[in-house]
Amino acid sequence: MSRTQYLVIFGGLLCNMIDGYDLSVIGFALPHLPVGFASPVMKGWIVSMGLIGMAVGAIVLSPLADRYGRRLFIIGGVALNLVAICATALVSNAEGMLVGRFFTGVAVGVLSSLSIVLAQEYASAGKRNLATGFVTIGFSVGSVVGGIVGLSLVNAYGGAWQVFFVFGGVLTAIVLIYTVFFMPESLSFLVAQRTTKSRTQIAKISKSMGLTDVNPEAVLPPEREGTRDGKKGSLLDKQFRTRTLLLWIGYTVVNAAYYFVATWTPQLITNSSGSTATGTTAGTVLSLGSVVGAIAFGIIGMKVLSTKLAWISLVVAMAAQIVFALTMEGGLALALAGILGVAAFASLTSYVSSAPQLYPILLRGKGLGSMYGISRIGSIAAPILAGYAVAFMSAENMYLCASLLFGISGCVAFVLWRLTSSHFTAERAALAEPADTLV
């Protein structure tokens, strides 16, 4: 791969890094808000508003990138993020923070989906899954940065909660500069435009990548563009309906399972063991496993189809969670928490990697964006329902019930793999031909 391709993929990592920072930073900032700034109920709304905004950005705005371009909306998303996070640092009441978190979420919803699409469209076929794994690592990196750097700065500045958002603004400004200078428009999108301007851009980008024998006048067949009779197709058209519904259901269910485990493990283990340190350690091991899961997906995914890797990972996650529920404490439980983190995040990344390539070029932004947006139902509902369940269920039973969610998503992923494996196999074979292109 050329330098340009690697720069685009690294840019996707940076976009996901500010996503991870923005969504996690509110959790670190809330304890530092002054007394009377926000009631407990309002704090809950402030946290949830980011996820609501993310659903809006993913479902409403991301699909527009299929019409106006990936680059425009990525730069616009980073710019909106910069304005929203800086505005949040200046608010003087909870209502202002609520608005700031909503627009931050909108930006995150756009960036989380389109950064994956653009990275995949610039990666070579053999390294597409590796690129996806690399980009998704950015989310975990951003979360870690939010905790370590943010807490260090807030202590240095006497507990001022605004520091979290000011630092986020600086980080976002750096990413904005990078996206403007180092992230070109998608070649796939440009080929589908068939305009004089797009052909000029194709020639320019191809030259920067060192590609030879590129024909800017080439035209893709309608089925690869995503058009029929001159009109753009729909995610629920007959040829896409089944895979769309499977992606929506499978990804929503696995998100519910993952967010339950990620948000409640420290508390449930603390309740069960009576030790806050044990609960914190289990949660940390789970988070570290998530990072390893993204890396593992990228490496294994160079040889294994992402849909196949999804259901295998989910089987492992379900088994690990069942055994974890039966042990809860000790070295074996910590090892299983790590395995659970690896398998769960690998399955999430598998769905994310699969979705864009199951649609033609002019439906990829909408396809991944809708999957991201709808999955917020699971990620928002699961922690809330767990909060009610903890009053009458043991931690062991809660984990056993949640393991069923991994199993359900695994069954969905298995069906998706059986239905679409020929699609991925044919695509890899076609892209291996010397005369073919990146699109």
C-alpha positions as CSV (number, residue, x, y, z in Angstrom):
1,M,0.0,0.0,0.0
2,S,1.1,3.6,-0.7
3,R,1.9,6.3,1.8
4,T,-1.5,8.0,1.0
5,Q,-3.4,4.9,1.9
6,Y,-1.7,4.6,5.3
7,L,-2.2,8.3,6.0
8,V,-6.0,7.9,5.4
9,I,-6.2,4.8,7.7
10,F,-4.2,6.7,10.4
11,G,-6.6,9.6,10.0
12,G,-9.5,7.2,10.6
13,L,-7.8,6.1,13.8
14,L,-7.5,9.8,14.9
15,C,-11.2,10.4,14.2
16,N,-12.1,7.4,16.3
17,M,-9.7,8.5,19.0
18,I,-11.6,11.8,19.5
19,D,-14.8,9.8,19.4
20,G,-13.6,7.6,22.3
21,Y,-12.4,10.7,24.2
22,D,-15.6,12.6,23.7
23,L,-17.9,9.8,24.8
24,S,-15.9,8.8,27.8
25,V,-14.8,12.3,29.0
26,I,-18.2,13.1,30.4
27,G,-17.9,10.2,32.9
28,F,-14.7,11.7,34.2
29,A,-16.0,15.3,34.3
30,L,-19.3,14.7,36.1
31,P,-17.8,14.1,39.6
32,H,-16.0,17.4,39.3
33,L,-19.1,19.5,38.6
34,P,-19.8,22.0,41.4
35,V,-22.6,21.2,43.9
36,G,-26.0,22.2,42.5
37,F,-24.8,22.3,38.9
38,A,-26.8,19.3,37.9
39,S,-29.2,16.9,39.7
40,P,-28.6,13.2,39.5
41,V,-31.4,12.9,37.0
42,M,-30.0,15.6,34.9
43,K,-26.5,14.0,35.0
44,G,-28.1,10.8,33.6
45,W,-29.6,12.8,30.8
46,I,-26.3,14.5,30.1
47,V,-24.6,11.1,29.7
48,S,-27.4,9.7,27.5
49,M,-27.7,12.8,25.3
50,G,-24.3,12.0,23.8
51,L,-25.6,8.6,22.7
52,I,-28.8,10.1,21.4
53,G,-26.9,12.6,19.4
54,M,-24.7,9.8,18.0
55,A,-27.7,8.0,16.8
56,V,-29.0,11.1,15.0
57,G,-25.6,11.7,13.4
58,A,-25.2,8.2,12.2
59,I,-28.7,7.7,10.9
60,V,-29.5,11.2,9.5
61,L,-26.1,12.7,8.5
62,S,-23.9,9.8,7.6
63,P,-26.1,8.7,4.6
64,L,-25.6,12.2,3.0
65,A,-21.9,11.2,2.5
66,D,-23.1,8.9,-0.2
67,R,-24.4,11.9,-2.1
68,Y,-21.9,14.7,-1.2
69,G,-18.7,12.8,-0.3
70,R,-16.9,11.1,2.6
71,R,-14.3,13.9,3.0
72,L,-16.7,16.7,3.3
73,F,-18.6,15.1,6.1
74,I,-15.6,13.8,7.9
75,I,-14.1,17.3,8.0
76,G,-17.5,18.8,8.9
77,G,-17.9,16.2,11.7
78,V,-14.5,17.1,13.2
79,A,-15.3,20.8,12.9
80,L,-18.7,20.3,14.6
81,N,-17.0,18.3,17.3
82,L,-14.5,21.1,17.9
83,V,-17.3,23.7,18.2
84,A,-19.4,21.5,20.5
85,I,-16.7,20.5,22.9
86,C,-15.3,24.0,23.2
87,A,-18.9,25.4,23.8
88,T,-19.4,22.7,26.5
89,A,-16.3,24.1,28.3
90,L,-18.0,27.6,28.4
91,V,-21.4,26.6,29.6
92,S,-22.6,27.8,33.0
93,N,-25.5,25.5,33.6
94,A,-26.7,21.9,33.0
95,E,-29.0,22.8,30.2
96,G,-26.1,24.3,28.2
97,M,-24.1,21.1,28.8
98,L,-27.0,19.0,27.6
99,V,-27.0,20.9,24.3
100,G,-23.2,20.6,24.0
101,R,-23.3,16.9,24.6
102,F,-26.0,16.4,22.0
103,F,-24.0,18.1,19.2
104,T,-20.9,16.3,20.3
105,G,-22.8,13.0,19.9
106,V,-24.0,14.1,16.4
107,A,-20.4,14.6,15.4
108,V,-19.3,11.3,16.9
109,G,-22.1,9.5,15.0
110,V,-20.8,10.9,11.7
111,L,-17.2,10.2,12.4
112,S,-17.5,6.7,13.8
113,S,-19.1,5.4,10.7
114,L,-17.5,7.4,7.9
115,S,-13.9,7.0,9.2
116,I,-14.4,3.2,8.8
117,V,-15.9,3.6,5.3
118,L,-13.1,5.8,4.0
119,A,-10.4,3.7,5.6
120,Q,-11.9,0.5,4.0
121,E,-12.2,2.2,0.6
122,Y,-8.5,3.1,0.7
123,A,-7.2,-0.2,2.1
124,S,-6.1,-3.0,-0.2
125,A,-8.5,-5.9,-0.2
126,G,-6.1,-8.1,1.7
127,K,-5.6,-5.5,4.4
128,R,-9.1,-4.2,4.7
129,N,-9.9,-6.0,8.0
130,L,-6.5,-5.0,9.4
131,A,-7.3,-1.4,8.5
132,T,-10.7,-1.7,10.3
133,G,-9.1,-3.1,13.4
134,F,-6.5,-0.4,13.4
135,V,-9.1,2.4,13.1
136,T,-11.3,0.9,15.9
137,I,-8.3,0.8,18.3
138,G,-8.6,4.6,18.2
139,F,-11.8,4.5,20.3
140,S,-10.0,2.7,23.1
141,V,-7.0,5.0,22.9
142,G,-9.2,8.0,23.2
143,S,-10.9,6.6,26.2
144,V,-7.6,5.9,27.9
145,V,-6.4,9.4,27.0
146,G,-9.5,10.9,28.5
147,G,-8.9,9.1,31.8
148,I,-5.1,9.5,32.2
149,V,-4.5,13.0,30.7
150,G,-7.8,14.5,31.7
151,L,-7.5,13.5,35.3
152,S,-3.8,14.6,35.4
153,L,-4.8,18.1,34.1
154,V,-7.9,18.5,36.3
155,N,-5.7,17.9,39.4
156,A,-3.1,20.3,38.1
157,Y,-5.8,23.0,37.7
158,G,-7.5,22.6,41.0
159,G,-10.4,20.4,40.0
160,A,-11.7,22.7,37.2
161,W,-14.0,20.4,35.2
162,Q,-13.6,22.6,32.1
163,V,-10.1,21.3,31.6
164,F,-11.5,18.0,30.2
165,F,-13.2,19.8,27.4
166,V,-10.5,22.4,26.7
167,F,-8.0,19.5,26.3
168,G,-10.5,17.8,24.1
169,G,-10.8,20.9,22.0
170,V,-7.0,21.0,21.5
171,L,-7.0,17.4,20.5
172,T,-9.8,17.9,18.1
173,A,-8.2,20.9,16.5
174,I,-5.1,18.9,15.7
175,V,-7.2,16.1,14.1
176,L,-9.1,18.8,12.1
177,I,-5.8,20.0,10.6
178,Y,-4.8,16.4,9.8
179,T,-8.1,15.6,8.0
180,V,-7.9,18.8,5.9
181,F,-4.4,18.1,4.6
182,F,-4.0,14.3,4.6
183,M,-7.4,12.7,4.0
184,P,-8.5,12.9,0.4
185,E,-11.9,12.1,-1.0
186,S,-12.7,8.4,-1.5
187,L,-11.8,7.1,-5.0
188,S,-14.8,4.8,-4.9
189,F,-17.1,7.8,-4.4
190,L,-15.4,9.8,-7.1
191,V,-15.7,7.0,-9.6
192,A,-19.4,6.8,-9.0
193,Q,-19.9,10.6,-9.6
194,R,-19.0,10.5,-13.3
195,T,-18.3,14.3,-13.4
196,T,-15.4,16.3,-14.9
197,K,-14.4,17.4,-11.4
198,S,-14.4,13.9,-10.0
199,R,-12.3,12.6,-12.9
200,T,-9.7,15.4,-12.3
201,Q,-9.6,14.4,-8.6
202,I,-9.2,10.7,-9.5
203,A,-6.2,11.5,-11.7
204,K,-4.6,13.7,-9.0
205,I,-5.1,11.2,-6.2
206,S,-4.0,8.3,-8.3
207,K,-0.7,10.2,-9.1
208,S,-0.1,10.8,-5.4
209,M,-0.5,7.1,-4.7
210,G,1.8,6.1,-7.5
211,L,-0.9,4.2,-9.4
212,T,-0.3,3.6,-13.1
213,D,-2.7,2.8,-16.0
214,V,-5.6,4.4,-14.2
215,N,-8.5,5.4,-16.5
216,P,-10.5,8.3,-14.9
217,E,-13.1,7.8,-17.6
218,A,-13.9,4.3,-16.4
219,V,-17.5,3.6,-15.4
220,L,-18.6,1.1,-12.8
221,P,-21.6,-1.2,-13.5
222,P,-24.8,0.0,-11.7
223,E,-24.8,-2.9,-9.2
224,R,-21.4,-1.8,-7.9
225,E,-22.5,1.9,-7.7
226,G,-25.8,1.1,-6.0
227,T,-28.0,2.6,-8.7
228,R,-30.9,1.1,-10.7
229,D,-32.6,2.9,-13.6
230,G,-30.7,6.0,-12.7
231,K,-31.9,6.0,-9.1
232,K,-30.0,5.2,-5.9
233,G,-31.1,2.0,-4.2
234,S,-32.4,1.4,-0.7
235,L,-31.1,-0.6,2.2
236,L,-34.4,-2.5,2.2
237,D,-34.4,-3.3,-1.5
238,K,-35.0,-7.0,-2.1
239,Q,-31.3,-7.7,-2.8
240,F,-30.2,-6.0,0.5
241,R,-33.1,-6.4,2.8
242,T,-32.0,-9.7,4.5
243,R,-28.4,-8.6,5.1
244,T,-29.6,-5.2,6.4
245,L,-32.0,-6.7,8.9
246,L,-29.4,-9.2,10.1
247,L,-26.8,-6.5,10.6
248,W,-29.2,-4.3,12.5
249,I,-30.4,-7.1,14.8
250,G,-27.0,-8.7,15.3
251,Y,-25.1,-5.5,16.0
252,T,-27.8,-4.1,18.3
253,V,-27.9,-7.3,20.4
254,V,-24.1,-7.6,20.7
255,N,-23.9,-3.9,21.6
256,A,-26.4,-4.5,24.4
257,A,-24.3,-7.4,25.7
258,Y,-21.0,-5.5,25.5
259,Y,-22.2,-2.3,27.1
260,F,-23.7,-4.3,30.0
261,V,-20.4,-6.0,30.6
262,A,-18.3,-2.9,30.1
263,T,-20.4,-0.6,32.3
264,W,-21.5,-2.9,35.1
265,T,-18.6,-5.4,35.6
266,P,-16.7,-3.2,38.2
267,Q,-19.9,-2.6,40.2
268,L,-21.1,-6.3,40.0
269,I,-17.8,-7.7,40.9
270,T,-17.5,-5.2,43.8
271,N,-20.9,-6.3,45.1
272,S,-20.0,-9.9,44.8
273,S,-16.6,-9.8,46.3
274,G,-17.0,-6.9,48.7
275,S,-13.8,-5.4,47.3
276,T,-13.7,-2.3,45.2
277,A,-10.2,-3.1,44.1
278,T,-11.3,-6.5,42.7
279,G,-14.1,-4.8,40.7
280,T,-11.8,-2.2,39.3
281,T,-9.2,-4.8,38.3
282,A,-11.8,-6.9,36.5
283,G,-13.1,-3.8,34.6
284,T,-9.6,-2.8,33.7
285,V,-8.7,-6.3,32.4
286,L,-11.9,-6.3,30.3
287,S,-11.0,-2.9,28.8
288,L,-7.5,-4.1,28.0
289,G,-9.0,-7.2,26.4
290,S,-11.0,-4.9,24.1
291,V,-7.8,-3.3,22.7
292,V,-6.3,-6.7,22.1
293,G,-9.6,-7.8,20.5
294,A,-9.3,-5.1,17.9
295,I,-5.7,-6.0,17.1
296,A,-6.5,-9.7,17.0
297,F,-9.4,-9.1,14.5
298,G,-7.1,-7.1,12.3
299,I,-4.5,-9.8,12.1
300,I,-6.8,-12.8,11.8
301,G,-9.1,-10.9,9.5
302,M,-6.4,-10.8,6.8
303,K,-7.0,-14.6,6.3
304,V,-10.6,-15.1,7.6
305,L,-13.8,-13.5,6.4
306,S,-15.1,-10.9,8.9
307,T,-18.5,-12.5,9.0
308,K,-17.1,-15.9,9.9
309,L,-14.8,-14.3,12.5
310,A,-17.9,-12.6,14.0
311,W,-19.8,-15.7,14.9
312,I,-16.7,-17.5,16.1
313,S,-15.8,-14.6,18.4
314,L,-19.4,-14.5,19.7
315,V,-19.3,-18.2,20.6
316,V,-16.0,-17.6,22.5
317,A,-17.5,-14.6,24.2
318,M,-20.6,-16.5,25.3
319,A,-18.5,-19.4,26.7
320,A,-16.2,-17.0,28.5
321,Q,-19.0,-15.1,30.1
322,I,-20.8,-18.3,31.3
323,V,-17.6,-19.6,33.0
324,F,-16.8,-16.1,34.3
325,A,-20.3,-16.0,35.9
326,L,-19.6,-19.3,37.7
327,T,-16.3,-18.1,39.1
328,M,-16.5,-14.3,39.5
329,E,-13.3,-14.0,41.6
330,G,-9.7,-15.2,41.4
331,G,-7.1,-15.5,38.7
332,L,-9.3,-17.7,36.5
333,A,-12.1,-15.1,36.6
334,L,-9.6,-12.3,35.6
335,A,-8.3,-14.4,32.7
336,L,-11.8,-15.0,31.5
337,A,-12.6,-11.3,31.8
338,G,-9.7,-10.7,29.4
339,I,-10.8,-13.3,27.0
340,L,-14.4,-11.9,27.1
341,G,-13.0,-8.5,26.3
342,V,-11.0,-9.8,23.4
343,A,-13.8,-11.9,21.9
344,A,-16.6,-9.3,22.5
345,F,-14.7,-6.4,20.9
346,A,-13.5,-8.6,18.0
347,S,-17.1,-9.5,17.2
348,L,-18.1,-5.8,17.3
349,T,-15.3,-5.0,14.9
350,S,-16.3,-7.9,12.7
351,Y,-19.8,-6.4,12.2
352,V,-18.3,-3.0,11.5
353,S,-15.9,-4.3,9.0
354,S,-18.5,-6.4,7.2
355,A,-21.2,-3.8,6.8
356,P,-19.7,-1.3,4.3
357,Q,-18.6,-4.1,1.9
358,L,-22.0,-5.7,1.9
359,Y,-23.4,-2.6,0.1
360,P,-22.5,-0.9,-3.2
361,I,-20.5,2.4,-3.1
362,L,-23.5,4.8,-2.9
363,L,-25.1,2.9,0.0
364,R,-22.1,2.4,2.2
365,G,-22.4,5.5,4.4
366,K,-26.1,4.8,4.9
367,G,-25.5,1.1,5.5
368,L,-22.9,1.5,8.3
369,G,-24.5,4.7,9.7
370,S,-27.9,3.1,10.1
371,M,-26.3,0.0,11.8
372,Y,-24.5,2.3,14.2
373,G,-27.5,4.5,14.9
374,I,-30.0,1.6,15.5
375,S,-27.5,-0.2,17.7
376,R,-27.7,2.7,20.2
377,I,-31.0,1.2,21.3
378,G,-29.0,-1.7,22.8
379,S,-26.1,0.3,24.2
380,I,-28.5,2.7,25.9
381,A,-31.1,0.2,27.1
382,A,-28.8,-2.6,28.5
383,P,-27.1,-0.5,31.3
384,I,-30.5,1.0,32.3
385,L,-32.2,-2.4,32.5
386,A,-29.3,-3.8,34.4
387,G,-29.8,-1.0,37.0
388,Y,-33.3,-2.3,37.6
389,A,-32.3,-6.0,37.5
390,V,-29.6,-5.6,40.1
391,A,-32.2,-5.1,42.8
392,F,-33.6,-8.6,42.5
393,M,-31.0,-10.7,40.5
394,S,-27.6,-12.0,41.6
395,A,-24.6,-10.9,39.6
396,E,-24.1,-14.5,38.5
397,N,-27.6,-14.7,37.0
398,M,-27.3,-11.3,35.3
399,Y,-24.1,-12.5,33.6
400,L,-25.7,-15.8,32.6
401,C,-28.7,-13.9,31.1
402,A,-26.4,-11.5,29.2
403,S,-24.4,-14.4,27.8
404,L,-27.6,-15.3,25.9
405,L,-27.3,-12.0,24.0
406,F,-23.9,-13.0,22.7
407,G,-25.4,-16.4,21.7
408,I,-28.3,-14.7,19.8
409,S,-25.9,-12.3,18.0
410,G,-23.7,-15.3,17.2
411,C,-26.6,-17.1,15.5
412,V,-27.4,-14.0,13.5
413,A,-23.7,-13.6,12.5
414,F,-23.6,-17.3,11.4
415,V,-26.7,-16.8,9.2
416,L,-25.1,-13.6,7.8
417,W,-21.9,-15.5,7.1
418,R,-23.7,-18.4,5.2
419,L,-25.7,-15.9,3.1
420,T,-22.8,-13.6,2.2
421,S,-19.6,-15.7,2.2
422,S,-19.9,-16.0,-1.6
423,H,-20.1,-12.2,-1.9
424,F,-16.8,-11.7,0.0
425,T,-15.1,-14.6,-1.7
426,A,-16.0,-13.2,-5.2
427,E,-15.0,-9.7,-4.2
428,R,-11.5,-10.8,-3.0
429,A,-11.0,-12.8,-6.2
430,A,-12.0,-9.8,-8.3
431,L,-9.8,-7.3,-6.5
432,A,-6.9,-9.7,-6.8
433,E,-6.9,-9.2,-10.6
434,P,-4.2,-6.7,-11.8
435,A,-6.7,-4.8,-13.9
436,D,-9.1,-4.0,-11.1
437,T,-9.1,-1.0,-8.8
438,L,-9.5,-0.1,-5.2
439,V,-13.2,0.5,-5.5
